[in-house]
Amino acid sequence: MALFATRYAYIDDSTEARDATRPAHREYLAELSAQGSLLLSGPYVGGEAGALLVYEAPTEADARALIAADPFVLEGLVAEVTVREWQLASGRLAPSV
């Protein structure tokens, strides 16, 4: 399984719509987390509205399928999605060697 660092850039004027959709978005992410497909996620603080999510999936296409089913994406609240395979090398979340 590979890790995919994903950046959401939200539509600038979508705050109210995101607030209304957030419960479904978080429920979906909780399901992915319970399945082991989502390692972590959270919004950026300050600056441009967006979020960082890290998925674990067999391929980038599989990660993109998970992203496509996110209520924020389905509702058109995400202006841009960037997905890059990412290698966890060190830190508290890194596997022990």
N, C-alpha and C positions, 0 to 999 in steps of 0.2 A: 504494500500500500504506500502511496505517496502522499505528501502534504502539499496543499495548495493555499497560498496566502492570497486572499481575495480582498479587493478594495471596492467599496461602494461609494460613489459620489452621488448624493441625492439631488433631485430637482430642487432648485433654489426656493421656489415658492410653495413647497409641498409640506410644510410643517403641520398644518391642520390635518391633512390627509394621512400623513405618517402617524400622527397621534391617534387617529381613528383606527388605523390598520395595525398599530403596534401590538395589541394583544394577540392577534392572529400570527403576526410575524414571530413574536417570542414563543408562542406555543409550537410553531413549526420548528424553530431552532431548538427548543427543548426536546422535541421528538428526535431530531437529528443527533443531538448530544447523547440522548439515551441509547441510540443505535450505535454510537461510536463514530458517526460520520463528521460531527462538528467538534473540534477540539476547544475552540474559544471564539468569542465574538464580543464586540462592543463598539460603541460610537466613539468617534474622535471628539476631543474636548476643544472648543474654541475653533476659530477659523472656518474653513469650508465644511459644510454639513456632509458627513460621510461616516463610514464604519470600516473596521477591519474584521474579517472572519477567516479562520483557518480550518479548512476541511481536510479530512483524510479519505481518500478515494483511490480506486485502482488506476484510473486515468483522468486526465484533464476533462475529457468528455463527460465522465461520470460526475465530476465535481460541478461542471457547468449544468448538468441536469438537475442537481440538487439546488443550485442557485436559481435556475429558471422556475422552480416550484415555490420559491420564497414569496409570501404574500406581498412584500414590498415591491418585488420585481413584477409579479403578476398585475399589480395595481398601477404599474408605470411610474413608480416613485423614485426609481433609480435611474439617473441620467447616464451613468457609465459604470461598467463593471470591469475591473482588471483582475485577471487570474494569472498567477505565476507559480510554477512548482517551486517549493521551498524546502530547504534541508535544515532541519533542526540540529545544531552542532553542540550547543552548550546552554547551560542555565538550568533552572529548577525543573523545567518540563522535559529536559533532555533525558533519554534513557541512560542508565548507569552503564559504564563500560567496565 
